[in-house]
Amino acid sequence: MTLDQSVMRFAGFVILLSLALATIFSPYWLWLAAFAGANLIQASFTGFCPAAMVFKRLGVKAGCAFQ
């Protein structure tokens, strides 16, 4: 699995988790989904992604988007 795949899977998991928590507990959990979406948009423009940095330190091999 590449770094790109890891970041996209993690972002998808965070968004789905946020939706589940908002349904079960409180709609304030939707702010987590909004943060994940905003971070994805920001990363597409700047190439800076904190999750990519963490996965890189964990030894996930680089893909073509986050190097």
Secondary structure, 3 states (H helix, E strand, C coil): CEHHHHHHHHHHHHHHHHHHHHHHCCHHHHHHHHHHHHHHHHHHHHCCCHHHHHHHHCCCECCCCCC
